[in-house]
Amino acid sequence: MTGKIPEQLIEQIRSQSDIVDVISDYMQLTKRGRNWFGLCPFHGEQTPSFSVSQDKQIFHCFGCGAGGNAITFIMDIENISFPDAVVKLGERVGVPIDVQLTPSALPAKPVSKAEMKMREAHEFAVEFYHHLLINTEDGEEALQYLLNRGFTREQIEVHKIGWALPAWDTLSVLLERKGFSLEEMAECGLVIHKESDDSYFDRFRGRIMFPIRDENGKVIAFSGRILNSNADEAKYLNSPESPIFHKSQVLYNLDKARAAIRKTRQVVLMEGFVDALAASNAGVVNAVATMGTSLTPQHIQKLKRLVEQVTICYDGDNAGMDGAKRSAELLKAERIKVEVAVLPDKLDPDDYIRQYGAEAFKSNIIEKPHALIAFMMMHARRNKNFQFENDVLQYIQEVLEHLVGTSSPIERDLYIKQLASETNISQDAIYAQYRKLEADQVKQIKREQPREREFVEQKQHRQPLTATERAERLLLSHMLHSVHIVDKIMQSGEQPFVRDEYTAVFIRLIGFYEEYSTADYQRFVEVLDDAELRKIVMEAALVERDPDHAEAEIADCLKHIKKHRIQMEIDTLCHDQKEAEKMHEYKRAMEIMQRIIHLRRSITAM
């Protein structure tokens, strides 16, 4: 079946998709009163201003204005078209859609054709590499290697692990036959361009292929592992940065771990995708990993929306301990609860699991993490000799800096006693130093508060709505709830709005009512392909209006907007009058003045 998705099917999927459940798959929500709140995924914020109404089945952010229903949330969060969002929600609630969408059914998306082809090529490459591993003699050695490493066939299938042939141009030839541009394939890292003879060859050759997916499960890159160690080659070869792959934004395995993370509000954070894969295979189903990069603000924002607690599990060597400390400090600064699972003997998670087994990893490492301050003490003790005064003082200073402002009285007593025991410095002396650091921190906070308050006030009062803007919003609100109001305004021939974006919404609303004939702002917001216009619609839809006195409110809005338009004309004429006087065109200046007087009288008469 080809064409648009039937309206009754859209309504069925919308009615069966509870918006709180849908949004909770992507971010953490907390119930306050009748509504649910969380940190907005569409702009950075510290205080939750993103509200979800289960009664109305809509969401709205009071910070950035984003709003809509379950379908538009999927559209915005995954950057996909309306039909794609409906299909995705349909799969979620078990309503299959047997519709092959025509190009006209797809609204424009802010994704270039080149990027779409890059994604298609990666999906093709995944299936091709996986087929070679599972179904061909060429992949037998690699398959046996994975099985010997503890992978099951089911895990290999779930993660679509594959095998790249040693030949130089196997994938390149296939991609070209499939109609892909090799120039674009080089840009996204599947092939490499050889400038000397303007030829192309495969980036990945003779490697076990691990697909890298974004948080929506779409393949955007690969990591290839050599089968046999070779001093001339890196053990792992990753896709380069590309238009569809940005390491600073990717958390490996988030697409598969999201359900477990949502349930527990906890995540296990690892350094590399191999560790996350090993942990997942060992039953730690909420494990994710960065892709060869330190934890970034983008990673933290994703985690912050989903979890209350992060357990860091990095390598047990010095570099891993340093990395865990850096990541813990960044997460702590964002008010996320942090614990650190420490591995012994400088092992990494993958090695530990193979050496001691999955159960030992879960029960002895993941389920027995160190509290953040305990880990910071462990980190601070490294390479220090308490026979030396400077090492003792430095150790105490580092630990107290972590205690100040973040610890409870019980934690403070516990760790100060431990410090005194370890260093033979009296508790009284350590407490004195603690109080000094605490006083310094209070002074610093007082110095920063006026600047922060000023910034908040500036932010709050940056763009207050004018009376005309309020009138436009209220007028649009009435239009969204009544077709007759739009018909009446169209018959009057008046231009109801001043701002261009409101006019754009009005024009689309006219088209919507011609097709659907009934008011339904949720359905209207779904057909808008512009996220900014969707914000305007949702903000207007949520404005308090008085349906019992709708005609009076609408008349007031139209009158105010008309006055504003006349005042804009007066302002322009006043400028023209001054210019005419400068040019000594006194007759023209007098004519303009008469026009200004006439317009001012018309405002007074309203």
C-alpha positions in Angstrom: 0.0 0.0 0.0 1.4 3.4 -1.0 0.4 6.8 0.2 -0.3 8.8 3.3 -0.9 7.1 6.7 -4.7 7.0 7.3 -6.0 9.5 9.8 -7.7 6.8 11.9 -4.4 4.9 12.2 -2.6 8.1 13.4 -5.3 8.7 15.9 -5.1 5.1 17.1 -1.3 5.3 17.6 -1.6 8.7 19.3 -4.3 7.5 21.7 -2.3 4.4 22.6 0.9 6.3 23.2 1.0 7.7 26.8 3.2 10.8 26.5 4.9 10.3 29.9 6.0 6.8 28.9 7.2 8.0 25.6 9.2 10.9 26.9 10.6 8.9 29.8 12.4 6.7 27.3 14.5 9.8 26.5 14.8 11.7 29.7 14.1 11.6 33.5 10.7 12.9 34.6 9.6 13.6 38.2 6.0 14.1 39.2 5.0 17.4 40.9 1.3 17.8 41.5 -0.6 16.8 38.3 2.2 17.3 35.9 5.7 15.8 35.3 8.9 17.8 35.1 12.4 17.3 33.8 15.4 19.1 32.2 14.5 20.2 28.7 16.3 18.1 26.1 16.1 21.0 23.6 18.2 23.5 25.5 20.7 23.5 28.3 19.3 24.3 31.8 20.0 23.6 35.4 16.4 23.9 36.8 13.7 21.8 35.2 11.3 23.9 33.1 10.1 21.1 30.8 6.5 20.1 31.8 4.5 17.1 30.6 0.7 16.9 31.1 -0.6 13.4 31.3 -4.2 14.7 31.3 -3.7 16.8 28.1 -1.1 14.4 26.6 1.2 17.4 25.7 4.6 18.8 26.7 5.8 22.3 27.0 9.1 23.9 28.0 8.7 27.3 29.8 12.3 28.0 29.0 12.6 27.7 25.3 9.0 27.4 24.3 9.2 23.9 22.8 5.9 22.0 22.9 3.7 19.4 21.3 2.5 15.8 21.8 4.1 12.4 21.8 4.5 12.4 18.0 6.1 15.8 17.7 8.4 15.0 20.6 9.7 12.0 18.6 10.0 14.3 15.5 12.1 16.9 17.4 14.2 14.6 19.6 15.1 12.2 16.8 15.1 14.8 14.0 12.8 12.7 11.8 9.7 13.4 9.7 6.1 13.1 10.9 5.5 9.8 9.1 8.7 8.3 10.5 7.7 9.3 14.0 4.2 7.8 13.6 5.8 4.5 12.3 8.2 4.5 15.3 5.4 5.0 17.8 3.3 2.5 16.0 6.1 -0.1 16.5 6.3 0.9 20.1 2.6 0.3 20.8 2.3 -2.8 18.5 0.3 -1.1 15.7 1.9 -2.0 12.4 1.7 0.5 9.5 1.5 -1.2 6.2 2.1 1.9 4.2 4.9 2.7 1.8 5.3 6.4 2.1 5.4 8.5 -1.0 7.9 11.4 -1.2 5.0 13.9 -1.0 4.1 12.3 2.4 7.4 13.3 3.8 7.9 16.9 5.0 11.3 18.5 4.5 13.8 17.6 7.2 16.9 19.5 8.3 19.1 16.6 7.1 20.9 16.9 3.8 20.5 14.3 1.0 24.2 13.5 1.4 23.8 12.7 5.1 20.8 10.5 4.3 22.9 8.6 1.7 25.7 8.2 4.3 23.3 6.7 6.8 21.9 4.4 4.1 25.4 3.3 3.1 26.2 2.5 6.7 23.1 0.3 7.1 24.0 -1.5 3.9 27.6 -2.0 5.1 26.3 -3.4 8.4 24.3 -6.1 6.7 27.1 -6.9 4.3 29.8 -7.3 6.9 27.4 -9.3 9.2 26.5 -11.6 6.3 30.2 -12.2 5.6 30.8 -13.2 9.3 27.8 -15.4 9.7 27.3 -17.0 6.3 30.6 -17.3 4.5 33.8 -19.4 4.8 35.8 -16.1 4.7 34.2 -15.2 8.1 34.7 -18.6 9.9 38.0 -17.7 11.6 36.6 -14.3 12.8 33.4 -16.0 14.0 35.3 -18.6 15.9 37.5 -15.9 17.5 34.4 -14.1 18.8 32.9 -17.3 20.1 36.2 -18.1 21.9 36.1 -14.6 23.5 32.8 -15.4 25.1 30.3 -14.0 22.6 27.2 -16.0 21.9 25.7 -16.2 18.5 22.7 -14.3 19.8 24.9 -11.5 21.0 26.6 -11.4 17.6 23.2 -11.1 16.0 21.9 -8.5 18.4 24.9 -6.2 17.9 25.2 -7.1 14.1 29.0 -7.7 14.4 30.6 -8.4 11.1 33.7 -9.2 9.1 35.5 -7.0 6.5 37.4 -9.0 3.8 41.1 -8.3 3.5 40.6 -7.2 -0.2 41.2 -3.6 -0.9 38.0 -2.6 -2.7 35.2 -5.1 -1.9 32.9 -2.6 -0.2 34.0 0.3 -2.5 32.9 -1.7 -5.6 29.6 -2.7 -4.0 28.8 0.8 -2.9 29.4 2.2 -6.3 27.2 -0.5 -7.9 24.4 0.5 -5.5 24.6 4.1 -6.7 26.4 5.7 -3.8 28.8 8.5 -4.5 32.3 7.4 -3.5 33.2 11.0 -2.7 30.5 11.0 -0.1 31.5 7.6 1.1 35.0 8.9 1.7 33.6 11.9 3.6 31.7 9.6 6.0 34.8 7.3 6.4 33.7 4.0 4.7 36.3 4.4 2.0 39.5 6.3 1.4 40.3 8.5 -1.5 43.7 8.0 -3.1 44.6 11.4 -4.7 47.6 10.1 -6.7 45.4 8.2 -9.1 42.0 9.5 -8.0 40.9 6.0 -6.9 39.0 4.7 -3.8 39.7 1.8 -1.5 38.1 0.3 1.6 39.0 1.8 5.0 38.3 -1.4 6.8 40.1 -4.5 5.6 40.6 -7.9 7.4 38.9 -6.7 10.6 36.0 -7.7 12.8 33.5 -5.0 12.4 31.6 -3.5 15.4 28.8 -1.1 14.3 28.6 2.2 16.3 25.0 3.5 16.7 23.6 6.7 17.8 21.1 6.9 20.7 18.2 6.1 18.2 19.9 2.9 17.0 21.0 4.2 13.6 24.5 3.1 12.5 26.8 6.1 12.0 30.3 4.6 12.2 32.4 1.5 12.8 35.2 0.2 14.8 37.3 -2.6 13.3 39.5 -5.0 15.2 42.3 -6.9 13.6 42.1 -10.7 14.0 45.7 -11.3 14.8 48.0 -8.8 16.5 50.3 -7.1 14.1 52.9 -4.5 15.1 52.3 -2.6 11.9 48.6 -2.1 12.5 46.5 -0.6 15.3 44.4 -3.2 17.2 41.3 -1.0 16.6 40.6 1.3 13.7 37.7 3.7 14.1 35.7 5.7 11.6 36.9 9.3 11.4 34.7 12.3 12.4 32.1 12.9 9.7 28.8 14.7 9.1 27.0 11.8 10.8 29.5 10.8 13.4 30.7 13.1 16.2 32.6 11.3 18.9 31.9 14.0 21.5 28.2 13.3 21.2 28.1 9.5 21.0 27.5 7.2 24.0 28.0 3.6 22.7 25.2 1.2 23.6 22.8 3.9 24.8 20.2 2.8 22.2 20.1 -0.7 23.8 20.7 0.3 27.4 18.0 3.0 27.5 15.2 0.8 28.7 17.3 -0.5 31.7 18.6 3.0 32.4 15.1 4.3 32.4 14.0 1.6 34.9 16.8 2.1 37.4 17.7 5.7 36.7 21.3 4.5 36.9 24.0 4.0 34.3 27.5 2.4 34.3 29.9 4.6 32.4 32.9 3.1 30.7 35.9 4.3 28.7 35.6 2.2 25.5 33.0 0.4 23.5 34.6 -3.0 24.0 34.2 -2.6 27.7 30.6 -1.7 27.4 30.0 -4.6 25.1 31.7 -7.0 27.5 29.7 -5.6 30.4 26.5 -5.9 28.5 27.3 -9.5 27.6 28.0 -10.1 31.3 24.6 -8.9 32.2 25.3 -5.3 33.1 22.6 -4.1 30.7 22.8 -0.4 31.7 26.4 0.1 30.5 27.4 2.8 28.0 30.8 4.1 26.8 32.4 7.1 25.3 34.1 6.6 21.9 37.8 7.2 22.4 37.3 10.6 23.9 37.0 12.1 27.4 33.6 12.8 28.9 32.2 15.9 27.2 29.4 18.4 28.1 27.3 16.8 25.4 27.7 13.4 27.0 26.8 14.8 30.4 23.6 16.5 29.1 22.4 13.2 27.7 23.1 11.4 30.9 21.6 14.2 33.0 18.3 13.9 31.3 18.1 10.1 31.9 19.7 9.3 35.2 20.1 10.2 38.9 23.3 8.2 39.5 26.4 7.3 37.4 28.7 4.5 38.3 32.1 5.1 36.6 34.0 2.0 35.7 37.2 2.8 33.9 40.5 0.9 33.5 42.3 0.1 36.8 45.6 1.7 35.6 46.8 5.2 36.4 45.4 6.7 33.2 42.0 5.1 34.0 42.1 6.4 37.6 42.9 9.9 36.4 40.1 9.7 33.8 37.6 8.5 36.4 38.5 11.5 38.7 38.1 14.0 35.8 34.7 12.5 34.8 33.5 12.3 38.4 34.3 16.0 39.0 32.4 17.0 35.8 29.4 14.9 36.8 29.5 16.2 40.3 29.5 19.8 39.1 26.2 19.0 37.3 24.7 17.6 40.5 24.7 14.0 39.4 25.3 11.4 42.1 28.6 9.6 41.3 30.2 6.4 42.5 33.3 4.7 41.1 33.8 1.0 40.6 37.6 0.4 40.9 39.2 -2.6 39.1 42.2 -4.3 40.7 45.6 -5.2 39.2 45.4 -2.4 36.5 42.8 -4.5 34.6 40.3 -3.2 32.2 36.6 -4.4 32.4 36.9 -6.7 29.4 40.1 -8.4 30.9 38.5 -8.6 34.3 35.4 -10.4 33.0 37.5 -12.9 31.0 39.7 -13.5 33.9 37.2 -13.7 36.8 33.9 -14.2 35.1 30.6 -12.2 34.6 29.2 -12.9 38.1 32.4 -11.7 39.9 32.3 -8.5 37.8 28.7 -7.8 38.7 28.9 -8.7 42.4 32.4 -7.6 43.3 32.9 -4.5 41.1 29.7 -3.0 39.8 27.6 -3.7 42.9 30.3 -2.6 45.3 31.4 0.8 44.0 33.4 3.4 46.1 31.6 6.5 47.3 32.9 9.5 45.4 34.8 11.0 48.4 36.3 7.5 49.2 37.5 7.2 45.6 38.9 10.8 45.7 40.8 9.8 48.9 42.2 6.7 47.2 43.2 8.8 44.2 44.8 11.4 46.4 46.9 8.8 48.3 48.5 7.5 45.1 52.3 8.2 44.9 52.4 10.0 48.2 54.8 9.1 51.0 53.5 10.2 54.4 57.0 10.3 55.7 57.2 13.7 53.9 55.4 16.7 55.4 54.5 18.2 52.0 52.8 14.9 50.9 50.8 14.8 54.1 49.7 18.4 53.7 48.8 18.0 50.1 46.8 14.9 50.8 44.8 16.6 53.5 44.2 19.6 51.4 42.9 17.6 48.4 40.5 15.5 50.5 39.1 18.5 52.4 38.5 20.4 49.1 36.2 17.5 48.1 34.5 17.5 51.4 33.7 21.2 51.6 30.2 22.0 50.5 29.2 18.5 49.3 29.4 16.3 52.3 26.9 15.6 55.1 28.0 16.0 58.8 28.2 12.2 59.1 30.4 11.9 56.0 32.6 14.8 57.2 33.2 13.2 60.6 33.8 9.8 59.1 36.4 11.0 56.6 38.1 13.5 58.9 38.6 10.7 61.4 40.1 8.6 58.6 42.4 11.4 57.6 43.6 11.8 61.2 44.2 8.1 61.5 46.2 7.9 58.2 48.3 11.0 58.7 48.7 11.2 62.5 47.4 14.8 62.4 44.9 15.6 65.1 41.2 15.9 64.2 41.1 19.3 65.8 43.7 20.6 63.4 42.0 19.0 60.4 38.7 20.5 61.4 40.3 23.9 61.7 41.6 23.6 58.1 38.2 22.4 57.0 36.4 25.4 58.5 38.9 27.8 56.9 38.2 26.2 53.4 34.5 26.3 54.2 34.7 30.1 55.0 36.6 30.7 51.8 34.0 28.9 49.8 31.2 30.9 51.4 33.0 34.2 50.5 33.4 33.0 47.0 29.7 32.1 46.6 28.7 35.6 48.0 31.0 37.3 45.4 29.4 35.2 42.6 25.8 35.5 43.7 25.2 39.1 42.6 26.7 38.3 39.1 24.5 35.2 38.9 21.4 37.1 40.1 22.1 39.8 37.5 22.4 37.2 34.8 19.2 35.5 35.8 17.3 38.8 35.9 18.7 39.7 32.5 17.6 36.4 31.1 14.2 36.7 32.6 13.6 40.2 31.4 15.4 39.9 28.1 12.4 39.7 25.8 9.2 40.4 27.7 6.0 40.2 25.6 4.6 43.5 24.5 0.9 44.2 24.6 0.7 43.6 20.8 2.5 40.3 21.1 0.2 39.2 23.8 -2.8 40.2 21.7 -1.4 38.2 18.7 -0.9 35.1 20.9 -4.4 35.3 22.4 -5.9 35.8 18.9 -4.1 32.7 17.6 -5.2 30.7 20.6 -8.8 31.4 19.7 -8.1 30.5 16.0 -6.6 27.2 17.1 -9.8 26.3 18.9 -12.3 27.4 16.3 -12.6 27.2 12.5 -15.3 29.9 12.5 -13.0 32.6 13.8 -10.5 32.0 11.0 -13.4 32.0 8.4 -14.7 35.3 9.9 -11.3 37.0 9.8 -10.7 35.8 6.2 -14.1 37.2 5.1 -13.2 40.6 6.7 -10.2 40.8 4.5 -8.1 42.1 7.4 -4.5 41.0 8.0 -4.7 39.8 11.6 -1.0 39.6 12.5 2.0 41.9 12.6 4.8 39.4 13.1 5.9 37.4 10.0 6.1 34.1 11.9 2.5 34.4 13.1 1.4 35.2 9.6 3.2 32.0 8.5 1.3 30.0 11.1 -2.0 31.7 10.0 -1.5 30.8 6.4 -0.8 27.1 7.3 -3.8 27.1 9.6 -6.0 28.2 6.7 -4.7 25.3 4.7 -5.1 22.9 7.6 -8.8 23.9 8.1 -9.5 23.5 4.3 -8.3 19.9 4.6 -9.5 18.8 8.0 -12.5 21.2 8.6 -12.3 20.8 12.4 -10.1 22.5 15.0 -7.5 20.2 16.4 -4.3 22.0 17.5 -2.5 18.7 18.3 -3.1 17.4 14.7 -2.1 20.9 13.3 1.2 21.0 15.2 2.0 17.6 13.8 1.7 18.8 10.2 4.1 21.7 10.7 7.6 20.9 9.5 9.2 23.9 11.3 10.0 23.4 14.9 9.9 27.2 15.6 6.4 27.4 14.2 5.4 24.5 16.4 6.6 26.4 19.5 4.4 29.4 18.5 1.4 27.1 18.1 1.9 25.3 21.4 2.5 28.5 23.4 -0.7 30.0 21.9 -2.7 26.8 22.5 -1.8 26.9 26.2 -2.8 30.6 26.7 -5.7 31.1 29.1 -8.7 32.4 27.1 -12.3 33.0 27.9 -14.5 30.8 25.6 -17.7 32.4 27.1 -16.6 35.8 26.0 -14.6 34.8 22.9 -16.1 37.5 20.6 -15.2 40.3 23.0 -11.6 39.0 23.4 -11.1 38.6 19.7 -12.4 42.1 19.0 -10.1 43.5 21.6 -7.1 41.7 20.1 -7.9 42.8 16.6 -8.4 46.4 17.7 -5.1 46.4 19.5 -3.3 44.9 16.6 -4.9 47.4 14.2 -3.9 50.3 16.5 -0.3 48.9 16.5 -0.3 48.7 12.7 -1.5 52.3 12.4 1.1 53.5 15.0 3.8 51.8 12.9 2.5 53.7 9.9 2.5 57.0 11.9 6.1 56.3 13.0 7.2 55.8 9.4 5.3 59.0 8.3 7.0 61.0 11.1 10.4 60.0 9.8 9.3 60.9 6.2 8.1 64.3 7.4 11.5 65.1 9.1 13.3 64.1 5.9 11.0 66.3 3.8 11.7 69.3 6.1 15.4 68.7 5.8 15.1 68.8 2.0 12.9 72.0 2.3 10.0 70.2 0.7 7.5 72.0 2.9 4.4 71.3 0.9 5.1 67.5 1.0 5.9 67.8 4.8 2.5 69.5 5.3 0.6 66.7 3.4 2.4 64.1 5.5 1.5 66.0 8.7 -2.2 66.0 7.7 -2.0 62.2 7.1 -0.5 61.8 10.6 -3.3 63.8 12.2 -5.9 61.8 10.4 -4.3 58.5 11.6 -4.0 59.7 15.2 -7.7 60.7 15.1 -8.6 57.2 13.8 -6.8 55.6 16.8 -8.6 57.9 19.2 -12.0 57.0 17.7 -11.4 53.3 18.1 
